[in-house]
Amino acid sequence: MGESRPLSRSEALQLGPGWRHACHALLYAPCPGRLFGVVPLGHAVLMQMRFDGRLGFPGGFVDPRTGSLEDGLNRELQEELGPGAAPLCLAEGDYLGSCRVEAPQRLVTHFYTRRLSLEQFRALEEGATRAQEHGLEVMGLVRVPLYTLRDGVGGLPTFLSNAFAGGAREQLLESLGILGLVPEAQLSEAVAASPKSPDAPQPS
Ligand SMILES: O=c1[nH]cnc2c1ncn2[C@@H]1O[C@H](COP(=O)(O)OP(=O)(O)O)[C@@H](O)[C@H]1O
């Protein structure tokens, strides 16, 4: 994946036909539970295990020549999350930002976030096995652990050492900070402690 550069929605939509567009969304809900009765979960954040073994957000390629970005995103969400995604109907107000990447292909990614109730979030999880792409492009949904365990590595740092599709890891980190789901200092510590980070203590 080449270097990714932010650009505005209107700049993105003015790019020529040689550019492909993809929209993805972070869906989240406040989650009052505690792991082992002790560690606060904070929020449930949805990602998915993809067909290629990488983690990503629900969404996919869209064609802005045939409809709005959000039309394309909502269609992809239904294919990947099932009919339970239909009532969500993401809109321009859910848009967070866009990035362009030149290599290996000319791609613009558009990112959205939507806060759900925990009941809505659970209904999505329960319905996802009936989605058209379940077992095909989507192997299953996962919740992102937002906490860091007492060993300093378990939880978010270890989650971040997975393989991610495209710019999904950067989108996750940026939106967790912007939405205030994880304090910035804790995010930076999790990145540094992630077992694949060059700054992390390496196993001897
Ligand atoms: O969560 C993500 N965030 C950012 N880019 C992603 C994410 N998932 C996939 N991509 C990239 O977006 C493009 C579309 O991939 P995706 O597999 O979502 O489309 P599709 O479902 O229409 O086949 C690919 O270049 C992929 O690398």
The ligand as an SDF file (V2000), in Angstrom:
LIG
                    3D

 27 29  0  0  0  0  0  0  0  0999 V2000
  -11.4530   -1.1270    6.1700 O   0  0  0  0  0  0  0  0  0  0  0  0
  -10.8840   -0.6710    5.1750 C   0  0  0  0  0  0  0  0  0  0  0  0
  -10.3780    0.5700    5.1950 N   0  0  0  0  0  0  0  0  0  0  0  0
   -9.7230    1.1320    4.1360 C   0  0  0  0  0  0  0  0  0  0  0  0
   -9.5480    0.4880    2.9830 N   0  0  0  0  0  0  0  0  0  0  0  0
  -10.0230   -0.7690    2.8930 C   0  0  0  0  0  0  0  0  0  0  0  0
  -10.7100   -1.4040    3.9580 C   0  0  0  0  0  0  0  0  0  0  0  0
  -11.0700   -2.6430    3.5690 N   0  0  0  0  0  0  0  0  0  0  0  0
  -10.6310   -2.7570    2.2990 C   0  0  0  0  0  0  0  0  0  0  0  0
  -10.0130   -1.6400    1.8880 N   0  0  0  0  0  0  0  0  0  0  0  0
   -9.4550   -1.3390    0.5640 C   0  0  0  0  0  0  0  0  0  0  0  0
  -10.5490   -0.8110   -0.2020 O   0  0  0  0  0  0  0  0  0  0  0  0
  -10.6020   -1.4100   -1.4750 C   0  0  0  0  0  0  0  0  0  0  0  0
  -11.9630   -2.0900   -1.5720 C   0  0  0  0  0  0  0  0  0  0  0  0
  -11.8820   -3.2830   -0.8160 O   0  0  0  0  0  0  0  0  0  0  0  0
  -13.1250   -4.1140   -0.3340 P   0  0  0  0  0  0  0  0  0  0  0  0
  -12.6490   -5.5260   -0.1800 O   0  0  0  0  0  0  0  0  0  0  0  0
  -13.7000   -3.4820    0.8660 O   0  0  0  0  0  0  0  0  0  0  0  0
  -14.1340   -3.9720   -1.5560 O   0  0  0  0  0  0  0  0  0  0  0  0
  -15.2920   -4.9370   -2.0910 P   0  0  0  0  0  0  0  0  0  0  0  0
  -16.0290   -5.4090   -0.8470 O   0  0  0  0  0  0  0  0  0  0  0  0
  -16.1270   -4.0310   -2.9750 O   0  0  0  0  0  0  0  0  0  0  0  0
  -14.5960   -6.0280   -2.8380 O   0  0  0  0  0  0  0  0  0  0  0  0
   -9.3930   -2.3190   -1.5880 C   0  0  0  0  0  0  0  0  0  0  0  0
   -8.3510   -1.6080   -2.2330 O   0  0  0  0  0  0  0  0  0  0  0  0
   -9.0160   -2.6110   -0.1270 C   0  0  0  0  0  0  0  0  0  0  0  0
   -7.6230   -2.7790    0.0340 O   0  0  0  0  0  0  0  0  0  0  0  0
  1  2  2  0
  2  3  1  0
  2  7  1  0
  3  4  1  0
  4  5  2  0
  5  6  1  0
  6  7  2  0
  6 10  1  0
  7  8  1  0
  8  9  2  0
  9 10  1  0
 10 11  1  0
 11 12  1  0
 11 26  1  0
 12 13  1  0
 13 14  1  0
 13 24  1  0
 14 15  1  0
 15 16  1  0
 16 17  2  0
 16 18  1  0
 16 19  1  0
 19 20  1  0
 20 21  2  0
 20 22  1  0
 20 23  1  0
 24 25  1  0
 24 26  1  0
 26 27  1  0
M  END
$$$$
